[in-house]
Every structure is written in structure tokens, then in C-alpha cells.
Amino acid sequence: MKTFFKILAKINKRVLPSYASKDLSKLSKMDKLVIGYRYYVTKRSL
């Protein structure tokens, strides 16, 4: 199962936008959802 999340994390890195330089308090709910999803996948892949 861990391998699945590692592959998914690599796909997410290429497909989903990066929010590293943005102010998190000014993001929309959809942007926050994407950040939460990326966090969940990254956490599971480690």
C-alpha cells in the first residue's frame, strides 16, 4: 500500500499546483482541500 501512495505522490507533484509561496490564509476552500489532500498522500507515502 505504501508503494501506491509513493506513486500517487509523484503524480500529484507533477499535476497539482504548488502553494509554497502563497499566503495560506487567503486561499479558497478548494485550494485548502488540495493542500490537505497533498499532505495526506505525502504523509501516507512516508
Backbone atoms as SQL, in Angstrom:
CREATE TABLE atoms (id INTEGER PRIMARY KEY, chain TEXT, resi INTEGER, resn TEXT, atom TEXT, x REAL, y REAL, z REAL);
INSERT INTO atoms VALUES
  (1, 'A', 1, 'MET', 'N', 0.829, -1.194, 0.000),
  (2, 'A', 1, 'MET', 'CA', 0.000, 0.000, 0.000),
  (3, 'A', 1, 'MET', 'C', 0.871, 1.255, 0.000),
  (4, 'A', 2, 'LYS', 'N', 2.032, 1.173, 0.635),
  (5, 'A', 2, 'LYS', 'CA', 2.924, 2.314, 0.700),
  (6, 'A', 2, 'LYS', 'C', 3.445, 2.684, -0.690),
  (7, 'A', 3, 'THR', 'N', 3.667, 1.684, -1.518),
  (8, 'A', 3, 'THR', 'CA', 4.138, 1.923, -2.876),
  (9, 'A', 3, 'THR', 'C', 3.096, 2.697, -3.680),
  (10, 'A', 4, 'PHE', 'N', 1.839, 2.369, -3.473),
  (11, 'A', 4, 'PHE', 'CA', 0.754, 3.078, -4.149),
  (12, 'A', 4, 'PHE', 'C', 0.789, 4.565, -3.815),
  (13, 'A', 5, 'PHE', 'N', 0.967, 4.902, -2.542),
  (14, 'A', 5, 'PHE', 'CA', 0.988, 6.307, -2.137),
  (15, 'A', 5, 'PHE', 'C', 2.249, 7.013, -2.632),
  (16, 'A', 6, 'LYS', 'N', 3.362, 6.313, -2.760),
  (17, 'A', 6, 'LYS', 'CA', 4.569, 6.922, -3.313),
  (18, 'A', 6, 'LYS', 'C', 4.361, 7.293, -4.775),
  (19, 'A', 7, 'ILE', 'N', 3.726, 6.406, -5.524),
  (20, 'A', 7, 'ILE', 'CA', 3.434, 6.692, -6.931),
  (21, 'A', 7, 'ILE', 'C', 2.444, 7.841, -7.027),
  (22, 'A', 8, 'LEU', 'N', 1.425, 7.824, -6.189),
  (23, 'A', 8, 'LEU', 'CA', 0.420, 8.885, -6.180),
  (24, 'A', 8, 'LEU', 'C', 1.047, 10.233, -5.818),
  (25, 'A', 9, 'ALA', 'N', 1.998, 10.252, -4.900),
  (26, 'A', 9, 'ALA', 'CA', 2.685, 11.489, -4.521),
  (27, 'A', 9, 'ALA', 'C', 3.487, 12.047, -5.689),
  (28, 'A', 10, 'LYS', 'N', 4.118, 11.182, -6.463),
  (29, 'A', 10, 'LYS', 'CA', 4.871, 11.645, -7.625),
  (30, 'A', 10, 'LYS', 'C', 3.947, 12.228, -8.682),
  (31, 'A', 11, 'ILE', 'N', 2.802, 11.605, -8.874),
  (32, 'A', 11, 'ILE', 'CA', 1.822, 12.124, -9.836),
  (33, 'A', 11, 'ILE', 'C', 1.299, 13.482, -9.365),
  (34, 'A', 12, 'ASN', 'N', 0.996, 13.583, -8.079),
  (35, 'A', 12, 'ASN', 'CA', 0.490, 14.844, -7.525),
  (36, 'A', 12, 'ASN', 'C', 1.499, 15.964, -7.685),
  (37, 'A', 13, 'LYS', 'N', 2.766, 15.644, -7.513),
  (38, 'A', 13, 'LYS', 'CA', 3.808, 16.665, -7.619),
  (39, 'A', 13, 'LYS', 'C', 3.840, 17.266, -9.015),
  (40, 'A', 14, 'ARG', 'N', 3.574, 16.454, -10.014),
  (41, 'A', 14, 'ARG', 'CA', 3.599, 16.934, -11.396),
  (42, 'A', 14, 'ARG', 'C', 2.289, 17.597, -11.838),
  (43, 'A', 15, 'VAL', 'N', 1.167, 17.127, -11.308),
  (44, 'A', 15, 'VAL', 'CA', -0.135, 17.575, -11.802),
  (45, 'A', 15, 'VAL', 'C', -0.706, 18.746, -10.994),
  (46, 'A', 16, 'LEU', 'N', -0.677, 18.637, -9.679),
  (47, 'A', 16, 'LEU', 'CA', -1.321, 19.649, -8.832),
  (48, 'A', 16, 'LEU', 'C', -0.425, 20.866, -8.639),
  (49, 'A', 17, 'PRO', 'N', -1.029, 22.043, -8.461),
  (50, 'A', 17, 'PRO', 'CA', -0.239, 23.261, -8.290),
  (51, 'A', 17, 'PRO', 'C', 0.460, 23.304, -6.936),
  (52, 'A', 18, 'SER', 'N', 1.531, 24.097, -6.875),
  (53, 'A', 18, 'SER', 'CA', 2.279, 24.274, -5.636),
  (54, 'A', 18, 'SER', 'C', 1.814, 25.570, -4.958),
  (55, 'A', 19, 'TYR', 'N', 1.671, 25.521, -3.661),
  (56, 'A', 19, 'TYR', 'CA', 1.227, 26.690, -2.898),
  (57, 'A', 19, 'TYR', 'C', 2.312, 27.165, -1.931),
  (58, 'A', 20, 'ALA', 'N', 3.557, 26.925, -2.239),
  (59, 'A', 20, 'ALA', 'CA', 4.661, 27.236, -1.335),
  (60, 'A', 20, 'ALA', 'C', 4.816, 28.741, -1.107),
  (61, 'A', 21, 'SER', 'N', 4.592, 29.535, -2.128),
  (62, 'A', 21, 'SER', 'CA', 4.828, 30.970, -1.992),
  (63, 'A', 21, 'SER', 'C', 3.558, 31.771, -1.734),
  (64, 'A', 22, 'LYS', 'N', 2.453, 31.099, -1.492),
  (65, 'A', 22, 'LYS', 'CA', 1.177, 31.806, -1.292),
  (66, 'A', 22, 'LYS', 'C', 0.831, 31.902, 0.193),
  (67, 'A', 23, 'ASP', 'N', 0.057, 32.913, 0.523),
  (68, 'A', 23, 'ASP', 'CA', -0.425, 33.097, 1.890),
  (69, 'A', 23, 'ASP', 'C', -1.594, 32.142, 2.124),
  (70, 'A', 24, 'LEU', 'N', -1.426, 31.220, 3.044),
  (71, 'A', 24, 'LEU', 'CA', -2.430, 30.184, 3.262),
  (72, 'A', 24, 'LEU', 'C', -3.759, 30.729, 3.775),
  (73, 'A', 25, 'SER', 'N', -3.743, 31.855, 4.453),
  (74, 'A', 25, 'SER', 'CA', -4.990, 32.403, 4.990),
  (75, 'A', 25, 'SER', 'C', -5.871, 33.025, 3.896),
  (76, 'A', 26, 'LYS', 'N', -5.309, 33.275, 2.720),
  (77, 'A', 26, 'LYS', 'CA', -6.071, 33.915, 1.645),
  (78, 'A', 26, 'LYS', 'C', -6.497, 32.934, 0.556),
  (79, 'A', 27, 'LEU', 'N', -6.303, 31.647, 0.778),
  (80, 'A', 27, 'LEU', 'CA', -6.666, 30.652, -0.229),
  (81, 'A', 27, 'LEU', 'C', -8.148, 30.319, -0.160),
  (82, 'A', 28, 'SER', 'N', -8.685, 29.865, -1.275),
  (83, 'A', 28, 'SER', 'CA', -10.087, 29.450, -1.305),
  (84, 'A', 28, 'SER', 'C', -10.221, 28.071, -0.653),
  (85, 'A', 29, 'LYS', 'N', -11.451, 27.660, -0.447),
  (86, 'A', 29, 'LYS', 'CA', -11.691, 26.353, 0.175),
  (87, 'A', 29, 'LYS', 'C', -11.186, 25.218, -0.711),
  (88, 'A', 30, 'MET', 'N', -11.312, 25.374, -2.014),
  (89, 'A', 30, 'MET', 'CA', -10.837, 24.340, -2.935),
  (90, 'A', 30, 'MET', 'C', -9.310, 24.223, -2.871),
  (91, 'A', 31, 'ASP', 'N', -8.623, 25.353, -2.775),
  (92, 'A', 31, 'ASP', 'CA', -7.167, 25.331, -2.659),
  (93, 'A', 31, 'ASP', 'C', -6.741, 24.662, -1.351),
  (94, 'A', 32, 'LYS', 'N', -7.466, 24.946, -0.284),
  (95, 'A', 32, 'LYS', 'CA', -7.157, 24.317, 1.005),
  (96, 'A', 32, 'LYS', 'C', -7.405, 22.812, 0.956),
  (97, 'A', 33, 'LEU', 'N', -8.419, 22.412, 0.214),
  (98, 'A', 33, 'LEU', 'CA', -8.702, 20.991, 0.038),
  (99, 'A', 33, 'LEU', 'C', -7.556, 20.295, -0.707),
  (100, 'A', 34, 'VAL', 'N', -7.028, 20.947, -1.724),
  (101, 'A', 34, 'VAL', 'CA', -5.898, 20.387, -2.475),
  (102, 'A', 34, 'VAL', 'C', -4.679, 20.256, -1.570),
  (103, 'A', 35, 'ILE', 'N', -4.419, 21.249, -0.743),
  (104, 'A', 35, 'ILE', 'CA', -3.292, 21.194, 0.182),
  (105, 'A', 35, 'ILE', 'C', -3.476, 20.053, 1.178),
  (106, 'A', 36, 'GLY', 'N', -4.678, 19.899, 1.698),
  (107, 'A', 36, 'GLY', 'CA', -4.957, 18.806, 2.628),
  (108, 'A', 36, 'GLY', 'C', -4.785, 17.448, 1.990),
  (109, 'A', 37, 'TYR', 'N', -5.228, 17.317, 0.752),
  (110, 'A', 37, 'TYR', 'CA', -5.071, 16.059, 0.016),
  (111, 'A', 37, 'TYR', 'C', -3.598, 15.743, -0.218),
  (112, 'A', 38, 'ARG', 'N', -2.836, 16.748, -0.635),
  (113, 'A', 38, 'ARG', 'CA', -1.404, 16.535, -0.868),
  (114, 'A', 38, 'ARG', 'C', -0.698, 16.160, 0.433),
  (115, 'A', 39, 'TYR', 'N', -1.092, 16.781, 1.533),
  (116, 'A', 39, 'TYR', 'CA', -0.498, 16.460, 2.830),
  (117, 'A', 39, 'TYR', 'C', -0.803, 15.013, 3.213),
  (118, 'A', 40, 'TYR', 'N', -2.041, 14.588, 3.035),
  (119, 'A', 40, 'TYR', 'CA', -2.450, 13.227, 3.376),
  (120, 'A', 40, 'TYR', 'C', -1.660, 12.197, 2.573),
  (121, 'A', 41, 'VAL', 'N', -1.536, 12.424, 1.268),
  (122, 'A', 41, 'VAL', 'CA', -0.818, 11.477, 0.416),
  (123, 'A', 41, 'VAL', 'C', 0.666, 11.453, 0.779),
  (124, 'A', 42, 'THR', 'N', 1.249, 12.611, 1.018),
  (125, 'A', 42, 'THR', 'CA', 2.669, 12.670, 1.386),
  (126, 'A', 42, 'THR', 'C', 2.908, 11.976, 2.711),
  (127, 'A', 43, 'LYS', 'N', 2.045, 12.200, 3.672),
  (128, 'A', 43, 'LYS', 'CA', 2.170, 11.569, 4.987),
  (129, 'A', 43, 'LYS', 'C', 2.090, 10.048, 4.871),
  (130, 'A', 44, 'ARG', 'N', 1.158, 9.560, 4.059),
  (131, 'A', 44, 'ARG', 'CA', 0.995, 8.111, 3.891),
  (132, 'A', 44, 'ARG', 'C', 2.160, 7.480, 3.128),
  (133, 'A', 45, 'SER', 'N', 2.806, 8.255, 2.243),
  (134, 'A', 45, 'SER', 'CA', 3.898, 7.712, 1.459),
  (135, 'A', 45, 'SER', 'C', 5.201, 7.625, 2.262),
  (136, 'A', 46, 'LEU', 'N', 5.289, 8.383, 3.320),
  (137, 'A', 46, 'LEU', 'CA', 6.493, 8.321, 4.164),
  (138, 'A', 46, 'LEU', 'C', 6.327, 7.206, 5.134);
